[in-house]
Amino acid sequence: MLELVHPLSAPIESLFPPTTAAGWLVVLALILFAGAYVGVCLLAAVWVRQDAGRTGRARPTLWAGAVGLSLLGGGLVGLFLLVAYLWSREPPHPSVIGE
């Protein structure tokens, strides 16, 4: 009897069968890259949240959420938001050497 299997319920081996060691290394590399990308996005969001709170910026959680979710969602919009956040920060006060 023919059994129908929904594609999303099929194991990953049947959807993408890497039959060689190189194929499994590609899958492992993609999983590691995805994990590293998510980690970097979360670290950027946490840093923006802490920096915005430290500098007294209005709505630091909103900034962190917008940057973090945009980086996770597409990358380029999040990168523009991160640059806009960094651009709008107040410059550090220069120290005068010799005083």
Backbone as CSV, one residue per row, in Angstrom:
resi,resn,N_x,N_y,N_z,CA_x,CA_y,CA_z,C_x,C_y,C_z
1,MET,0.835,-1.173,0.000,0.000,0.000,0.000,0.890,1.250,0.000
2,LEU,0.504,2.229,-0.760,1.267,3.470,-0.880,0.939,4.383,0.291
3,GLU,1.966,4.809,1.000,1.767,5.687,2.149,2.246,7.088,1.787
4,LEU,1.397,8.072,1.998,1.753,9.455,1.714,2.370,10.075,2.961
5,VAL,3.482,10.726,2.778,4.180,11.375,3.884,4.237,12.864,3.589
6,HIS,3.817,13.645,4.549,3.888,15.096,4.399,5.357,15.497,4.406
7,PRO,5.772,16.393,3.501,7.201,16.740,3.416,7.771,17.324,4.702
8,LEU,6.957,18.051,5.482,7.492,18.648,6.697,7.639,17.625,7.817
9,SER,6.931,16.506,7.719,7.051,15.494,8.763,8.122,14.463,8.435
10,ALA,8.679,14.537,7.238,9.729,13.593,6.856,11.023,13.959,7.561
11,PRO,11.832,12.959,7.894,13.116,13.278,8.535,14.020,14.077,7.603
12,ILE,14.943,14.788,8.209,15.819,15.658,7.425,16.681,14.854,6.455
13,GLU,16.964,13.608,6.787,17.785,12.800,5.895,17.103,12.571,4.549
14,SER,15.769,12.457,4.570,15.080,12.220,3.305,14.890,13.517,2.521
15,LEU,14.881,14.658,3.209,14.727,15.934,2.513,16.039,16.390,1.891
16,PHE,17.121,16.169,2.602,18.439,16.605,2.132,19.427,15.506,2.480
17,PRO,19.573,14.540,1.599,20.424,13.406,1.966,21.901,13.626,1.658
18,PRO,22.669,14.135,2.612,24.115,14.205,2.387,24.713,12.813,2.582
19,THR,25.043,12.170,1.508,25.485,10.781,1.594,26.985,10.648,1.797
20,THR,27.698,11.723,1.744,29.144,11.664,1.932,29.528,12.457,3.174
21,ALA,30.748,12.275,3.594,31.242,13.026,4.745,31.299,14.520,4.429
22,ALA,31.612,14.857,3.185,31.650,16.277,2.794,30.258,16.892,2.874
23,GLY,29.242,16.125,2.519,27.871,16.629,2.622,27.484,16.919,4.059
24,TRP,27.858,16.034,4.980,27.563,16.270,6.386,28.378,17.437,6.927
25,LEU,29.580,17.641,6.417,30.374,18.791,6.850,29.740,20.106,6.400
26,VAL,29.131,20.098,5.216,28.432,21.294,4.742,27.243,21.590,5.645
27,VAL,26.492,20.548,5.996,25.347,20.738,6.889,25.816,21.256,8.249
28,LEU,26.867,20.665,8.784,27.408,21.113,10.063,27.898,22.557,9.991
29,ALA,28.568,22.917,8.908,29.055,24.292,8.738,27.894,25.272,8.670
30,LEU,26.816,24.900,7.981,25.647,25.778,7.903,24.980,25.946,9.256
31,ILE,24.895,24.866,10.015,24.292,24.951,11.352,25.152,25.812,12.272
32,LEU,26.468,25.638,12.217,27.366,26.456,13.039,27.320,27.925,12.635
33,PHE,27.250,28.190,11.331,27.155,29.573,10.864,25.855,30.211,11.338
34,ALA,24.761,29.480,11.236,23.469,30.011,11.681,23.491,30.295,13.177
35,GLY,24.070,29.394,13.954,24.167,29.617,15.392,25.035,30.817,15.732
36,ALA,26.137,30.953,15.035,27.018,32.104,15.264,26.329,33.405,14.868
37,TYR,25.575,33.380,13.774,24.870,34.590,13.322,23.819,35.008,14.337
38,VAL,23.052,34.043,14.837,22.043,34.353,15.853,22.727,34.882,17.108
39,GLY,23.844,34.284,17.494,24.572,34.754,18.668,25.068,36.182,18.518
40,VAL,25.606,36.507,17.358,26.084,37.872,17.114,24.919,38.862,17.131
41,CYS,23.788,38.483,16.561,22.607,39.360,16.574,22.133,39.607,18.002
42,LEU,22.105,38.553,18.815,21.689,38.714,20.205,22.686,39.554,20.993
43,LEU,23.968,39.343,20.759,24.975,40.164,21.440,24.863,41.629,21.041
44,ALA,24.604,41.891,19.765,24.429,43.282,19.318,23.211,43.905,19.994
45,ALA,22.121,43.152,20.105,20.916,43.679,20.747,21.160,43.951,22.232
46,VAL,21.850,43.043,22.905,22.150,43.243,24.328,23.061,44.448,24.507
47,TRP,24.057,44.602,23.646,24.958,45.746,23.762,24.212,47.061,23.534
48,VAL,23.338,47.082,22.515,22.570,48.305,22.242,21.688,48.633,23.444
49,ARG,21.072,47.628,24.052,20.207,47.848,25.218,21.012,48.423,26.378
50,GLN,22.159,47.845,26.661,22.977,48.329,27.772,23.528,49.717,27.490
51,ASP,23.976,49.949,26.268,24.539,51.250,25.923,23.464,52.332,25.954
52,ALA,22.287,52.021,25.452,21.208,53.003,25.457,20.768,53.321,26.879
53,GLY,20.738,52.319,27.740,20.395,52.578,29.135,21.464,53.375,29.844
54,ARG,22.733,53.087,29.538,23.848,53.787,30.176,23.922,55.244,29.742
55,THR,23.610,55.522,28.493,23.706,56.892,27.996,22.422,57.689,28.198
56,GLY,21.413,57.071,28.799,20.182,57.795,29.097,19.299,58.022,27.896
57,ARG,19.386,57.172,26.928,18.581,57.302,25.724,17.141,56.863,25.984
58,ALA,16.203,57.504,25.330,14.795,57.140,25.480,14.539,55.786,24.820
59,ARG,13.782,54.953,25.483,13.347,53.640,24.999,14.511,52.733,24.576
60,PRO,15.370,52.355,25.492,16.489,51.482,25.118,16.045,50.094,24.671
61,THR,14.950,49.593,25.242,14.471,48.266,24.846,13.949,48.285,23.416
62,LEU,13.332,49.375,23.023,12.851,49.496,21.650,14.021,49.510,20.663
63,TRP,15.068,50.245,21.000,16.260,50.251,20.147,16.850,48.853,20.029
64,ALA,16.970,48.168,21.163,17.557,46.825,21.158,16.689,45.867,20.361
65,GLY,15.393,45.929,20.543,14.494,45.047,19.801,14.524,45.314,18.311
66,ALA,14.529,46.585,17.948,14.544,46.930,16.524,15.837,46.476,15.862
67,VAL,16.950,46.719,16.515,18.241,46.312,15.939,18.349,44.791,15.899
68,GLY,18.037,44.127,17.003,18.173,42.678,17.074,17.261,41.946,16.097
69,LEU,15.982,42.313,16.078,15.048,41.633,15.179,15.342,41.942,13.713
70,SER,15.767,43.158,13.437,16.099,43.493,12.050,17.341,42.757,11.579
71,LEU,18.317,42.606,12.448,19.498,41.830,12.079,19.135,40.367,11.845
72,LEU,18.275,39.821,12.708,17.851,38.437,12.532,16.997,38.264,11.284
73,GLY,16.140,39.234,11.018,15.203,39.116,9.902,15.838,39.249,8.535
74,GLY,16.681,40.196,8.360,17.217,40.395,7.029,18.658,40.813,7.001
75,GLY,19.088,41.435,8.039,20.481,41.816,8.112,20.754,43.228,7.675
76,LEU,20.381,43.583,6.470,20.748,44.895,5.936,20.006,46.023,6.651
77,VAL,18.724,45.843,6.914,17.962,46.866,7.639,18.503,46.995,9.057
78,GLY,18.809,45.869,9.679,19.382,45.901,11.016,20.735,46.573,11.041
79,LEU,21.517,46.356,10.008,22.810,47.016,9.913,22.638,48.524,9.790
80,PHE,21.660,48.963,8.989,21.378,50.394,8.878,20.899,50.969,10.213
81,LEU,20.056,50.219,10.945,19.597,50.690,12.257,20.755,50.783,13.245
82,LEU,21.648,49.803,13.208,22.801,49.842,14.102,23.697,51.034,13.774
83,VAL,23.910,51.290,12.493,24.709,52.454,12.090,24.010,53.747,12.501
84,ALA,22.675,53.802,12.348,21.928,54.997,12.763,22.026,55.197,14.266
85,TYR,21.980,54.107,15.025,22.123,54.216,16.477,23.514,54.744,16.839
86,LEU,24.537,54.164,16.229,25.903,54.589,16.535,26.162,56.022,16.081
87,TRP,25.578,56.399,14.950,25.772,57.754,14.414,25.130,58.801,15.328
88,SER,23.998,58.463,15.948,23.278,59.435,16.760,23.777,59.493,18.199
89,ARG,24.751,58.658,18.544,25.325,58.731,19.887,26.126,60.016,20.037
90,GLU,26.204,60.488,21.261,27.020,61.672,21.504,28.488,61.282,21.441
91,PRO,29.308,62.124,20.849,30.733,61.783,20.778,31.360,61.822,22.177
92,PRO,32.348,60.979,22.393,33.005,61.008,23.714,33.744,62.340,23.902
93,HIS,33.837,62.738,25.130,34.528,64.000,25.424,36.034,63.786,25.262
94,PRO,36.675,64.629,24.458,38.126,64.443,24.250,38.894,64.815,25.530
95,SER,39.901,64.054,25.784,40.748,64.383,26.933,41.896,65.257,26.457
96,VAL,42.220,66.206,27.260,43.301,67.133,26.913,44.577,66.578,27.546
97,ILE,45.540,66.322,26.722,46.810,65.764,27.214,47.671,66.894,27.741
98,GLY,48.244,66.689,28.903,49.156,67.667,29.473,48.509,68.545,30.532
99,GLU,47.248,68.348,30.813,46.636,69.168,31.869,46.636,68.448,33.168
